[in-house]
Amino acid sequence: MNTFVIKFVLVGIAFSIVKEISCDLDFWYDNDDELYDIEKRQNWDAFQRKHVVKAPTTEHDDAFWDHTAKQRLDGQYGAPGHKKQTFIRVDKESDIENNFHGTKCRIPPKPFEGIRKPYEKSRDRFDIVELVWDEDNGNYAVNYPPPVHVCVALDNLDRPVHYAGKEA
């Protein structure tokens, strides 16, 4: 009897561990509408606490995030085994085509919709684009065909980013 109880408890613990791990993987790999449907579940704060690492506020945050995303991912996020990155919003009116090279960044294949589904279901579905240093203007720009209305994840930038005629 005692052996049965011990086995039952161990199975329960193992199940809860596996469930927690799978939840973290779901964040990246499952297109779970319930998880991402922030408006329906009213759980944006919980989502942020679990998945978002807040970064220091910067003077240009509001330029990138409209009122529907004021709780914004204004800095960096972390995920299991994934390097923190900074999101920068690039508007379709931007003038950042065909003028830079170098740093790799990832750009989602389709636009954000407010704060709904802020991430695509798989990292592999992000297009890899390049940031290139523009000697004439003294900043980076994204070599990506317009119209662009998405957020770009930028790694370890040490220089300003040029977008829509402004510096980030």
Chimera marker file (.cmm) of the C-alpha trace (Angstrom):
<marker_set name="trace">
<marker id="1" x="0.000" y="0.000" z="0.000" r="1" g="1" b="0" radius="0.5"/>
<marker id="2" x="2.768" y="2.452" z="0.929" r="1" g="1" b="0" radius="0.5"/>
<marker id="3" x="4.585" y="1.620" z="-2.301" r="1" g="1" b="0" radius="0.5"/>
<marker id="4" x="1.453" y="2.438" z="-4.285" r="1" g="1" b="0" radius="0.5"/>
<marker id="5" x="1.055" y="5.815" z="-2.555" r="1" g="1" b="0" radius="0.5"/>
<marker id="6" x="4.713" y="6.688" z="-3.164" r="1" g="1" b="0" radius="0.5"/>
<marker id="7" x="4.444" y="5.730" z="-6.842" r="1" g="1" b="0" radius="0.5"/>
<marker id="8" x="1.232" y="7.749" z="-7.176" r="1" g="1" b="0" radius="0.5"/>
<marker id="9" x="2.857" y="10.837" z="-5.659" r="1" g="1" b="0" radius="0.5"/>
<marker id="10" x="5.950" y="10.468" z="-7.854" r="1" g="1" b="0" radius="0.5"/>
<marker id="11" x="3.815" y="10.151" z="-10.988" r="1" g="1" b="0" radius="0.5"/>
<marker id="12" x="1.903" y="13.271" z="-9.975" r="1" g="1" b="0" radius="0.5"/>
<marker id="13" x="5.116" y="15.238" z="-9.469" r="1" g="1" b="0" radius="0.5"/>
<marker id="14" x="6.516" y="14.032" z="-12.794" r="1" g="1" b="0" radius="0.5"/>
<marker id="15" x="3.280" y="15.000" z="-14.555" r="1" g="1" b="0" radius="0.5"/>
<marker id="16" x="3.325" y="18.527" z="-13.116" r="1" g="1" b="0" radius="0.5"/>
<marker id="17" x="6.976" y="18.999" z="-14.167" r="1" g="1" b="0" radius="0.5"/>
<marker id="18" x="6.278" y="17.801" z="-17.708" r="1" g="1" b="0" radius="0.5"/>
<marker id="19" x="3.205" y="20.041" z="-17.894" r="1" g="1" b="0" radius="0.5"/>
<marker id="20" x="5.206" y="23.093" z="-16.829" r="1" g="1" b="0" radius="0.5"/>
<marker id="21" x="7.934" y="22.381" z="-19.370" r="1" g="1" b="0" radius="0.5"/>
<marker id="22" x="5.389" y="21.859" z="-22.135" r="1" g="1" b="0" radius="0.5"/>
<marker id="23" x="3.754" y="25.181" z="-21.269" r="1" g="1" b="0" radius="0.5"/>
<marker id="24" x="7.063" y="26.931" z="-21.830" r="1" g="1" b="0" radius="0.5"/>
<marker id="25" x="7.474" y="25.159" z="-25.150" r="1" g="1" b="0" radius="0.5"/>
<marker id="26" x="3.918" y="26.062" z="-26.100" r="1" g="1" b="0" radius="0.5"/>
<marker id="27" x="4.902" y="29.685" z="-25.846" r="1" g="1" b="0" radius="0.5"/>
<marker id="28" x="7.201" y="29.198" z="-28.807" r="1" g="1" b="0" radius="0.5"/>
<marker id="29" x="5.882" y="26.243" z="-30.727" r="1" g="1" b="0" radius="0.5"/>
<marker id="30" x="2.110" y="25.996" z="-30.353" r="1" g="1" b="0" radius="0.5"/>
<marker id="31" x="-0.351" y="28.341" z="-31.917" r="1" g="1" b="0" radius="0.5"/>
<marker id="32" x="-2.497" y="28.317" z="-28.817" r="1" g="1" b="0" radius="0.5"/>
<marker id="33" x="-5.234" y="30.890" z="-29.370" r="1" g="1" b="0" radius="0.5"/>
<marker id="34" x="-6.264" y="30.779" z="-25.720" r="1" g="1" b="0" radius="0.5"/>
<marker id="35" x="-2.757" y="31.661" z="-24.603" r="1" g="1" b="0" radius="0.5"/>
<marker id="36" x="-2.459" y="34.531" z="-27.036" r="1" g="1" b="0" radius="0.5"/>
<marker id="37" x="-6.000" y="35.865" z="-26.970" r="1" g="1" b="0" radius="0.5"/>
<marker id="38" x="-5.168" y="38.538" z="-24.435" r="1" g="1" b="0" radius="0.5"/>
<marker id="39" x="-8.374" y="40.480" z="-24.946" r="1" g="1" b="0" radius="0.5"/>
<marker id="40" x="-10.557" y="37.469" z="-24.252" r="1" g="1" b="0" radius="0.5"/>
<marker id="41" x="-8.715" y="36.186" z="-21.213" r="1" g="1" b="0" radius="0.5"/>
<marker id="42" x="-7.713" y="39.542" z="-19.771" r="1" g="1" b="0" radius="0.5"/>
<marker id="43" x="-4.428" y="38.006" z="-18.711" r="1" g="1" b="0" radius="0.5"/>
<marker id="44" x="-1.881" y="40.327" z="-20.271" r="1" g="1" b="0" radius="0.5"/>
<marker id="45" x="-0.252" y="41.040" z="-16.903" r="1" g="1" b="0" radius="0.5"/>
<marker id="46" x="0.115" y="37.333" z="-16.181" r="1" g="1" b="0" radius="0.5"/>
<marker id="47" x="1.456" y="36.790" z="-19.685" r="1" g="1" b="0" radius="0.5"/>
<marker id="48" x="4.042" y="39.504" z="-19.163" r="1" g="1" b="0" radius="0.5"/>
<marker id="49" x="5.088" y="38.154" z="-15.775" r="1" g="1" b="0" radius="0.5"/>
<marker id="50" x="5.664" y="34.719" z="-17.261" r="1" g="1" b="0" radius="0.5"/>
<marker id="51" x="7.223" y="35.600" z="-20.600" r="1" g="1" b="0" radius="0.5"/>
<marker id="52" x="8.552" y="39.136" z="-20.575" r="1" g="1" b="0" radius="0.5"/>
<marker id="53" x="11.672" y="40.487" z="-18.935" r="1" g="1" b="0" radius="0.5"/>
<marker id="54" x="11.231" y="44.228" z="-18.524" r="1" g="1" b="0" radius="0.5"/>
<marker id="55" x="14.048" y="46.412" z="-19.720" r="1" g="1" b="0" radius="0.5"/>
<marker id="56" x="14.874" y="49.980" z="-18.738" r="1" g="1" b="0" radius="0.5"/>
<marker id="57" x="12.450" y="52.433" z="-20.285" r="1" g="1" b="0" radius="0.5"/>
<marker id="58" x="13.939" y="54.447" z="-23.112" r="1" g="1" b="0" radius="0.5"/>
<marker id="59" x="12.941" y="57.764" z="-24.551" r="1" g="1" b="0" radius="0.5"/>
<marker id="60" x="11.704" y="56.292" z="-27.824" r="1" g="1" b="0" radius="0.5"/>
<marker id="61" x="9.384" y="53.553" z="-26.517" r="1" g="1" b="0" radius="0.5"/>
<marker id="62" x="6.168" y="55.427" z="-27.196" r="1" g="1" b="0" radius="0.5"/>
<marker id="63" x="7.161" y="55.975" z="-30.799" r="1" g="1" b="0" radius="0.5"/>
<marker id="64" x="7.013" y="52.226" z="-31.365" r="1" g="1" b="0" radius="0.5"/>
<marker id="65" x="3.932" y="51.182" z="-29.443" r="1" g="1" b="0" radius="0.5"/>
<marker id="66" x="0.419" y="52.392" z="-30.095" r="1" g="1" b="0" radius="0.5"/>
<marker id="67" x="-2.257" y="52.763" z="-27.423" r="1" g="1" b="0" radius="0.5"/>
<marker id="68" x="-3.426" y="49.160" z="-27.831" r="1" g="1" b="0" radius="0.5"/>
<marker id="69" x="-0.053" y="47.968" z="-26.591" r="1" g="1" b="0" radius="0.5"/>
<marker id="70" x="0.673" y="50.476" z="-23.853" r="1" g="1" b="0" radius="0.5"/>
<marker id="71" x="1.497" y="47.607" z="-21.510" r="1" g="1" b="0" radius="0.5"/>
<marker id="72" x="4.174" y="47.227" z="-24.172" r="1" g="1" b="0" radius="0.5"/>
<marker id="73" x="7.031" y="44.822" z="-24.511" r="1" g="1" b="0" radius="0.5"/>
<marker id="74" x="9.055" y="47.982" z="-24.366" r="1" g="1" b="0" radius="0.5"/>
<marker id="75" x="12.386" y="46.378" z="-23.933" r="1" g="1" b="0" radius="0.5"/>
<marker id="76" x="13.523" y="42.812" z="-23.851" r="1" g="1" b="0" radius="0.5"/>
<marker id="77" x="11.995" y="39.416" z="-23.466" r="1" g="1" b="0" radius="0.5"/>
<marker id="78" x="13.464" y="36.128" z="-22.408" r="1" g="1" b="0" radius="0.5"/>
<marker id="79" x="12.495" y="32.567" z="-23.229" r="1" g="1" b="0" radius="0.5"/>
<marker id="80" x="14.084" y="29.209" z="-22.437" r="1" g="1" b="0" radius="0.5"/>
<marker id="81" x="17.409" y="28.969" z="-24.227" r="1" g="1" b="0" radius="0.5"/>
<marker id="82" x="16.820" y="32.223" z="-26.064" r="1" g="1" b="0" radius="0.5"/>
<marker id="83" x="18.872" y="35.400" z="-25.928" r="1" g="1" b="0" radius="0.5"/>
<marker id="84" x="17.159" y="38.599" z="-24.817" r="1" g="1" b="0" radius="0.5"/>
<marker id="85" x="16.379" y="40.945" z="-27.658" r="1" g="1" b="0" radius="0.5"/>
<marker id="86" x="14.978" y="44.405" z="-28.077" r="1" g="1" b="0" radius="0.5"/>
<marker id="87" x="11.846" y="45.022" z="-30.118" r="1" g="1" b="0" radius="0.5"/>
<marker id="88" x="11.694" y="48.004" z="-32.392" r="1" g="1" b="0" radius="0.5"/>
<marker id="89" x="8.603" y="48.868" z="-34.348" r="1" g="1" b="0" radius="0.5"/>
<marker id="90" x="9.065" y="49.615" z="-38.038" r="1" g="1" b="0" radius="0.5"/>
<marker id="91" x="6.251" y="51.390" z="-39.852" r="1" g="1" b="0" radius="0.5"/>
<marker id="92" x="5.287" y="50.927" z="-43.477" r="1" g="1" b="0" radius="0.5"/>
<marker id="93" x="6.017" y="54.581" z="-44.119" r="1" g="1" b="0" radius="0.5"/>
<marker id="94" x="9.624" y="54.032" z="-43.120" r="1" g="1" b="0" radius="0.5"/>
<marker id="95" x="12.485" y="54.848" z="-45.416" r="1" g="1" b="0" radius="0.5"/>
<marker id="96" x="14.666" y="51.968" z="-44.274" r="1" g="1" b="0" radius="0.5"/>
<marker id="97" x="14.934" y="49.923" z="-47.429" r="1" g="1" b="0" radius="0.5"/>
<marker id="98" x="18.116" y="48.855" z="-49.142" r="1" g="1" b="0" radius="0.5"/>
<marker id="99" x="20.700" y="50.921" z="-47.317" r="1" g="1" b="0" radius="0.5"/>
<marker id="100" x="22.543" y="48.882" z="-44.666" r="1" g="1" b="0" radius="0.5"/>
<marker id="101" x="24.362" y="45.524" z="-43.847" r="1" g="1" b="0" radius="0.5"/>
<marker id="102" x="25.663" y="43.454" z="-40.948" r="1" g="1" b="0" radius="0.5"/>
<marker id="103" x="23.786" y="42.631" z="-37.755" r="1" g="1" b="0" radius="0.5"/>
<marker id="104" x="21.216" y="39.867" z="-38.108" r="1" g="1" b="0" radius="0.5"/>
<marker id="105" x="17.753" y="40.435" z="-36.718" r="1" g="1" b="0" radius="0.5"/>
<marker id="106" x="14.434" y="38.631" z="-36.948" r="1" g="1" b="0" radius="0.5"/>
<marker id="107" x="11.248" y="40.086" z="-38.322" r="1" g="1" b="0" radius="0.5"/>
<marker id="108" x="7.826" y="38.419" z="-38.031" r="1" g="1" b="0" radius="0.5"/>
<marker id="109" x="6.286" y="37.373" z="-41.350" r="1" g="1" b="0" radius="0.5"/>
<marker id="110" x="3.059" y="39.245" z="-40.705" r="1" g="1" b="0" radius="0.5"/>
<marker id="111" x="2.043" y="42.418" z="-38.869" r="1" g="1" b="0" radius="0.5"/>
<marker id="112" x="1.070" y="42.587" z="-35.238" r="1" g="1" b="0" radius="0.5"/>
<marker id="113" x="-2.587" y="43.102" z="-34.438" r="1" g="1" b="0" radius="0.5"/>
<marker id="114" x="-2.531" y="45.356" z="-31.408" r="1" g="1" b="0" radius="0.5"/>
<marker id="115" x="-1.429" y="43.062" z="-28.587" r="1" g="1" b="0" radius="0.5"/>
<marker id="116" x="-3.055" y="39.929" z="-29.984" r="1" g="1" b="0" radius="0.5"/>
<marker id="117" x="-0.620" y="37.139" z="-30.755" r="1" g="1" b="0" radius="0.5"/>
<marker id="118" x="2.478" y="39.197" z="-30.056" r="1" g="1" b="0" radius="0.5"/>
<marker id="119" x="4.709" y="36.332" z="-31.140" r="1" g="1" b="0" radius="0.5"/>
<marker id="120" x="4.519" y="33.906" z="-34.014" r="1" g="1" b="0" radius="0.5"/>
<marker id="121" x="4.243" y="30.285" z="-33.003" r="1" g="1" b="0" radius="0.5"/>
<marker id="122" x="7.760" y="29.292" z="-33.975" r="1" g="1" b="0" radius="0.5"/>
<marker id="123" x="11.085" y="31.066" z="-33.997" r="1" g="1" b="0" radius="0.5"/>
<marker id="124" x="11.792" y="29.308" z="-37.285" r="1" g="1" b="0" radius="0.5"/>
<marker id="125" x="9.015" y="31.218" z="-39.015" r="1" g="1" b="0" radius="0.5"/>
<marker id="126" x="10.730" y="34.555" z="-38.552" r="1" g="1" b="0" radius="0.5"/>
<marker id="127" x="12.424" y="35.928" z="-41.624" r="1" g="1" b="0" radius="0.5"/>
<marker id="128" x="16.071" y="36.733" z="-41.101" r="1" g="1" b="0" radius="0.5"/>
<marker id="129" x="16.856" y="40.263" z="-42.202" r="1" g="1" b="0" radius="0.5"/>
<marker id="130" x="20.021" y="42.271" z="-42.013" r="1" g="1" b="0" radius="0.5"/>
<marker id="131" x="20.836" y="45.531" z="-40.351" r="1" g="1" b="0" radius="0.5"/>
<marker id="132" x="23.532" y="47.413" z="-42.146" r="1" g="1" b="0" radius="0.5"/>
<marker id="133" x="25.596" y="50.329" z="-40.973" r="1" g="1" b="0" radius="0.5"/>
<marker id="134" x="25.076" y="53.438" z="-43.060" r="1" g="1" b="0" radius="0.5"/>
<marker id="135" x="28.285" y="55.456" z="-43.063" r="1" g="1" b="0" radius="0.5"/>
<marker id="136" x="26.546" y="58.485" z="-44.585" r="1" g="1" b="0" radius="0.5"/>
<marker id="137" x="23.824" y="58.749" z="-41.945" r="1" g="1" b="0" radius="0.5"/>
<marker id="138" x="25.753" y="57.191" z="-39.047" r="1" g="1" b="0" radius="0.5"/>
<marker id="139" x="23.144" y="54.601" z="-38.072" r="1" g="1" b="0" radius="0.5"/>
<marker id="140" x="21.708" y="51.171" z="-38.856" r="1" g="1" b="0" radius="0.5"/>
<marker id="141" x="18.790" y="50.471" z="-41.146" r="1" g="1" b="0" radius="0.5"/>
<marker id="142" x="16.900" y="47.332" z="-42.052" r="1" g="1" b="0" radius="0.5"/>
<marker id="143" x="17.263" y="45.840" z="-45.494" r="1" g="1" b="0" radius="0.5"/>
<marker id="144" x="13.695" y="44.657" z="-45.887" r="1" g="1" b="0" radius="0.5"/>
<marker id="145" x="11.220" y="45.376" z="-48.680" r="1" g="1" b="0" radius="0.5"/>
<marker id="146" x="8.331" y="47.754" z="-47.890" r="1" g="1" b="0" radius="0.5"/>
<marker id="147" x="5.601" y="47.995" z="-46.860" r="1" g="1" b="0" radius="0.5"/>
<marker id="148" x="6.788" y="46.987" z="-43.400" r="1" g="1" b="0" radius="0.5"/>
<marker id="149" x="4.564" y="47.260" z="-40.339" r="1" g="1" b="0" radius="0.5"/>
<marker id="150" x="6.021" y="44.814" z="-37.871" r="1" g="1" b="0" radius="0.5"/>
<marker id="151" x="8.322" y="44.664" z="-34.897" r="1" g="1" b="0" radius="0.5"/>
<marker id="152" x="11.959" y="43.792" z="-35.364" r="1" g="1" b="0" radius="0.5"/>
<marker id="153" x="13.998" y="41.994" z="-32.741" r="1" g="1" b="0" radius="0.5"/>
<marker id="154" x="17.464" y="43.471" z="-32.652" r="1" g="1" b="0" radius="0.5"/>
<marker id="155" x="20.456" y="41.814" z="-30.993" r="1" g="1" b="0" radius="0.5"/>
<marker id="156" x="22.977" y="43.771" z="-28.987" r="1" g="1" b="0" radius="0.5"/>
<marker id="157" x="22.843" y="47.025" z="-30.866" r="1" g="1" b="0" radius="0.5"/>
<marker id="158" x="25.535" y="49.492" z="-29.955" r="1" g="1" b="0" radius="0.5"/>
<marker id="159" x="24.515" y="52.161" z="-32.456" r="1" g="1" b="0" radius="0.5"/>
<marker id="160" x="21.253" y="53.946" z="-33.270" r="1" g="1" b="0" radius="0.5"/>
<marker id="161" x="18.713" y="52.433" z="-35.635" r="1" g="1" b="0" radius="0.5"/>
<marker id="162" x="17.303" y="54.544" z="-38.420" r="1" g="1" b="0" radius="0.5"/>
<marker id="163" x="13.592" y="54.110" z="-39.117" r="1" g="1" b="0" radius="0.5"/>
<marker id="164" x="10.927" y="56.370" z="-40.553" r="1" g="1" b="0" radius="0.5"/>
<marker id="165" x="13.334" y="59.262" z="-40.552" r="1" g="1" b="0" radius="0.5"/>
<marker id="166" x="14.072" y="58.979" z="-36.821" r="1" g="1" b="0" radius="0.5"/>
<marker id="167" x="16.760" y="57.451" z="-34.692" r="1" g="1" b="0" radius="0.5"/>
<marker id="168" x="15.856" y="54.750" z="-32.197" r="1" g="1" b="0" radius="0.5"/>
<link id1="1" id2="2" r="1" g="1" b="0" radius="0.2"/>
<link id1="2" id2="3" r="1" g="1" b="0" radius="0.2"/>
<link id1="3" id2="4" r="1" g="1" b="0" radius="0.2"/>
<link id1="4" id2="5" r="1" g="1" b="0" radius="0.2"/>
<link id1="5" id2="6" r="1" g="1" b="0" radius="0.2"/>
<link id1="6" id2="7" r="1" g="1" b="0" radius="0.2"/>
<link id1="7" id2="8" r="1" g="1" b="0" radius="0.2"/>
<link id1="8" id2="9" r="1" g="1" b="0" radius="0.2"/>
<link id1="9" id2="10" r="1" g="1" b="0" radius="0.2"/>
<link id1="10" id2="11" r="1" g="1" b="0" radius="0.2"/>
<link id1="11" id2="12" r="1" g="1" b="0" radius="0.2"/>
<link id1="12" id2="13" r="1" g="1" b="0" radius="0.2"/>
<link id1="13" id2="14" r="1" g="1" b="0" radius="0.2"/>
<link id1="14" id2="15" r="1" g="1" b="0" radius="0.2"/>
<link id1="15" id2="16" r="1" g="1" b="0" radius="0.2"/>
<link id1="16" id2="17" r="1" g="1" b="0" radius="0.2"/>
<link id1="17" id2="18" r="1" g="1" b="0" radius="0.2"/>
<link id1="18" id2="19" r="1" g="1" b="0" radius="0.2"/>
<link id1="19" id2="20" r="1" g="1" b="0" radius="0.2"/>
<link id1="20" id2="21" r="1" g="1" b="0" radius="0.2"/>
<link id1="21" id2="22" r="1" g="1" b="0" radius="0.2"/>
<link id1="22" id2="23" r="1" g="1" b="0" radius="0.2"/>
<link id1="23" id2="24" r="1" g="1" b="0" radius="0.2"/>
<link id1="24" id2="25" r="1" g="1" b="0" radius="0.2"/>
<link id1="25" id2="26" r="1" g="1" b="0" radius="0.2"/>
<link id1="26" id2="27" r="1" g="1" b="0" radius="0.2"/>
<link id1="27" id2="28" r="1" g="1" b="0" radius="0.2"/>
<link id1="28" id2="29" r="1" g="1" b="0" radius="0.2"/>
<link id1="29" id2="30" r="1" g="1" b="0" radius="0.2"/>
<link id1="30" id2="31" r="1" g="1" b="0" radius="0.2"/>
<link id1="31" id2="32" r="1" g="1" b="0" radius="0.2"/>
<link id1="32" id2="33" r="1" g="1" b="0" radius="0.2"/>
<link id1="33" id2="34" r="1" g="1" b="0" radius="0.2"/>
<link id1="34" id2="35" r="1" g="1" b="0" radius="0.2"/>
<link id1="35" id2="36" r="1" g="1" b="0" radius="0.2"/>
<link id1="36" id2="37" r="1" g="1" b="0" radius="0.2"/>
<link id1="37" id2="38" r="1" g="1" b="0" radius="0.2"/>
<link id1="38" id2="39" r="1" g="1" b="0" radius="0.2"/>
<link id1="39" id2="40" r="1" g="1" b="0" radius="0.2"/>
<link id1="40" id2="41" r="1" g="1" b="0" radius="0.2"/>
<link id1="41" id2="42" r="1" g="1" b="0" radius="0.2"/>
<link id1="42" id2="43" r="1" g="1" b="0" radius="0.2"/>
<link id1="43" id2="44" r="1" g="1" b="0" radius="0.2"/>
<link id1="44" id2="45" r="1" g="1" b="0" radius="0.2"/>
<link id1="45" id2="46" r="1" g="1" b="0" radius="0.2"/>
<link id1="46" id2="47" r="1" g="1" b="0" radius="0.2"/>
<link id1="47" id2="48" r="1" g="1" b="0" radius="0.2"/>
<link id1="48" id2="49" r="1" g="1" b="0" radius="0.2"/>
<link id1="49" id2="50" r="1" g="1" b="0" radius="0.2"/>
<link id1="50" id2="51" r="1" g="1" b="0" radius="0.2"/>
<link id1="51" id2="52" r="1" g="1" b="0" radius="0.2"/>
<link id1="52" id2="53" r="1" g="1" b="0" radius="0.2"/>
<link id1="53" id2="54" r="1" g="1" b="0" radius="0.2"/>
<link id1="54" id2="55" r="1" g="1" b="0" radius="0.2"/>
<link id1="55" id2="56" r="1" g="1" b="0" radius="0.2"/>
<link id1="56" id2="57" r="1" g="1" b="0" radius="0.2"/>
<link id1="57" id2="58" r="1" g="1" b="0" radius="0.2"/>
<link id1="58" id2="59" r="1" g="1" b="0" radius="0.2"/>
<link id1="59" id2="60" r="1" g="1" b="0" radius="0.2"/>
<link id1="60" id2="61" r="1" g="1" b="0" radius="0.2"/>
<link id1="61" id2="62" r="1" g="1" b="0" radius="0.2"/>
<link id1="62" id2="63" r="1" g="1" b="0" radius="0.2"/>
<link id1="63" id2="64" r="1" g="1" b="0" radius="0.2"/>
<link id1="64" id2="65" r="1" g="1" b="0" radius="0.2"/>
<link id1="65" id2="66" r="1" g="1" b="0" radius="0.2"/>
<link id1="66" id2="67" r="1" g="1" b="0" radius="0.2"/>
<link id1="67" id2="68" r="1" g="1" b="0" radius="0.2"/>
<link id1="68" id2="69" r="1" g="1" b="0" radius="0.2"/>
<link id1="69" id2="70" r="1" g="1" b="0" radius="0.2"/>
<link id1="70" id2="71" r="1" g="1" b="0" radius="0.2"/>
<link id1="71" id2="72" r="1" g="1" b="0" radius="0.2"/>
<link id1="72" id2="73" r="1" g="1" b="0" radius="0.2"/>
<link id1="73" id2="74" r="1" g="1" b="0" radius="0.2"/>
<link id1="74" id2="75" r="1" g="1" b="0" radius="0.2"/>
<link id1="75" id2="76" r="1" g="1" b="0" radius="0.2"/>
<link id1="76" id2="77" r="1" g="1" b="0" radius="0.2"/>
<link id1="77" id2="78" r="1" g="1" b="0" radius="0.2"/>
<link id1="78" id2="79" r="1" g="1" b="0" radius="0.2"/>
<link id1="79" id2="80" r="1" g="1" b="0" radius="0.2"/>
<link id1="80" id2="81" r="1" g="1" b="0" radius="0.2"/>
<link id1="81" id2="82" r="1" g="1" b="0" radius="0.2"/>
<link id1="82" id2="83" r="1" g="1" b="0" radius="0.2"/>
<link id1="83" id2="84" r="1" g="1" b="0" radius="0.2"/>
<link id1="84" id2="85" r="1" g="1" b="0" radius="0.2"/>
<link id1="85" id2="86" r="1" g="1" b="0" radius="0.2"/>
<link id1="86" id2="87" r="1" g="1" b="0" radius="0.2"/>
<link id1="87" id2="88" r="1" g="1" b="0" radius="0.2"/>
<link id1="88" id2="89" r="1" g="1" b="0" radius="0.2"/>
<link id1="89" id2="90" r="1" g="1" b="0" radius="0.2"/>
<link id1="90" id2="91" r="1" g="1" b="0" radius="0.2"/>
<link id1="91" id2="92" r="1" g="1" b="0" radius="0.2"/>
<link id1="92" id2="93" r="1" g="1" b="0" radius="0.2"/>
<link id1="93" id2="94" r="1" g="1" b="0" radius="0.2"/>
<link id1="94" id2="95" r="1" g="1" b="0" radius="0.2"/>
<link id1="95" id2="96" r="1" g="1" b="0" radius="0.2"/>
<link id1="96" id2="97" r="1" g="1" b="0" radius="0.2"/>
<link id1="97" id2="98" r="1" g="1" b="0" radius="0.2"/>
<link id1="98" id2="99" r="1" g="1" b="0" radius="0.2"/>
<link id1="99" id2="100" r="1" g="1" b="0" radius="0.2"/>
<link id1="100" id2="101" r="1" g="1" b="0" radius="0.2"/>
<link id1="101" id2="102" r="1" g="1" b="0" radius="0.2"/>
<link id1="102" id2="103" r="1" g="1" b="0" radius="0.2"/>
<link id1="103" id2="104" r="1" g="1" b="0" radius="0.2"/>
<link id1="104" id2="105" r="1" g="1" b="0" radius="0.2"/>
<link id1="105" id2="106" r="1" g="1" b="0" radius="0.2"/>
<link id1="106" id2="107" r="1" g="1" b="0" radius="0.2"/>
<link id1="107" id2="108" r="1" g="1" b="0" radius="0.2"/>
<link id1="108" id2="109" r="1" g="1" b="0" radius="0.2"/>
<link id1="109" id2="110" r="1" g="1" b="0" radius="0.2"/>
<link id1="110" id2="111" r="1" g="1" b="0" radius="0.2"/>
<link id1="111" id2="112" r="1" g="1" b="0" radius="0.2"/>
<link id1="112" id2="113" r="1" g="1" b="0" radius="0.2"/>
<link id1="113" id2="114" r="1" g="1" b="0" radius="0.2"/>
<link id1="114" id2="115" r="1" g="1" b="0" radius="0.2"/>
<link id1="115" id2="116" r="1" g="1" b="0" radius="0.2"/>
<link id1="116" id2="117" r="1" g="1" b="0" radius="0.2"/>
<link id1="117" id2="118" r="1" g="1" b="0" radius="0.2"/>
<link id1="118" id2="119" r="1" g="1" b="0" radius="0.2"/>
<link id1="119" id2="120" r="1" g="1" b="0" radius="0.2"/>
<link id1="120" id2="121" r="1" g="1" b="0" radius="0.2"/>
<link id1="121" id2="122" r="1" g="1" b="0" radius="0.2"/>
<link id1="122" id2="123" r="1" g="1" b="0" radius="0.2"/>
<link id1="123" id2="124" r="1" g="1" b="0" radius="0.2"/>
<link id1="124" id2="125" r="1" g="1" b="0" radius="0.2"/>
<link id1="125" id2="126" r="1" g="1" b="0" radius="0.2"/>
<link id1="126" id2="127" r="1" g="1" b="0" radius="0.2"/>
<link id1="127" id2="128" r="1" g="1" b="0" radius="0.2"/>
<link id1="128" id2="129" r="1" g="1" b="0" radius="0.2"/>
<link id1="129" id2="130" r="1" g="1" b="0" radius="0.2"/>
<link id1="130" id2="131" r="1" g="1" b="0" radius="0.2"/>
<link id1="131" id2="132" r="1" g="1" b="0" radius="0.2"/>
<link id1="132" id2="133" r="1" g="1" b="0" radius="0.2"/>
<link id1="133" id2="134" r="1" g="1" b="0" radius="0.2"/>
<link id1="134" id2="135" r="1" g="1" b="0" radius="0.2"/>
<link id1="135" id2="136" r="1" g="1" b="0" radius="0.2"/>
<link id1="136" id2="137" r="1" g="1" b="0" radius="0.2"/>
<link id1="137" id2="138" r="1" g="1" b="0" radius="0.2"/>
<link id1="138" id2="139" r="1" g="1" b="0" radius="0.2"/>
<link id1="139" id2="140" r="1" g="1" b="0" radius="0.2"/>
<link id1="140" id2="141" r="1" g="1" b="0" radius="0.2"/>
<link id1="141" id2="142" r="1" g="1" b="0" radius="0.2"/>
<link id1="142" id2="143" r="1" g="1" b="0" radius="0.2"/>
<link id1="143" id2="144" r="1" g="1" b="0" radius="0.2"/>
<link id1="144" id2="145" r="1" g="1" b="0" radius="0.2"/>
<link id1="145" id2="146" r="1" g="1" b="0" radius="0.2"/>
<link id1="146" id2="147" r="1" g="1" b="0" radius="0.2"/>
<link id1="147" id2="148" r="1" g="1" b="0" radius="0.2"/>
<link id1="148" id2="149" r="1" g="1" b="0" radius="0.2"/>
<link id1="149" id2="150" r="1" g="1" b="0" radius="0.2"/>
<link id1="150" id2="151" r="1" g="1" b="0" radius="0.2"/>
<link id1="151" id2="152" r="1" g="1" b="0" radius="0.2"/>
<link id1="152" id2="153" r="1" g="1" b="0" radius="0.2"/>
<link id1="153" id2="154" r="1" g="1" b="0" radius="0.2"/>
<link id1="154" id2="155" r="1" g="1" b="0" radius="0.2"/>
<link id1="155" id2="156" r="1" g="1" b="0" radius="0.2"/>
<link id1="156" id2="157" r="1" g="1" b="0" radius="0.2"/>
<link id1="157" id2="158" r="1" g="1" b="0" radius="0.2"/>
<link id1="158" id2="159" r="1" g="1" b="0" radius="0.2"/>
<link id1="159" id2="160" r="1" g="1" b="0" radius="0.2"/>
<link id1="160" id2="161" r="1" g="1" b="0" radius="0.2"/>
<link id1="161" id2="162" r="1" g="1" b="0" radius="0.2"/>
<link id1="162" id2="163" r="1" g="1" b="0" radius="0.2"/>
<link id1="163" id2="164" r="1" g="1" b="0" radius="0.2"/>
<link id1="164" id2="165" r="1" g="1" b="0" radius="0.2"/>
<link id1="165" id2="166" r="1" g="1" b="0" radius="0.2"/>
<link id1="166" id2="167" r="1" g="1" b="0" radius="0.2"/>
<link id1="167" id2="168" r="1" g="1" b="0" radius="0.2"/>
</marker_set>
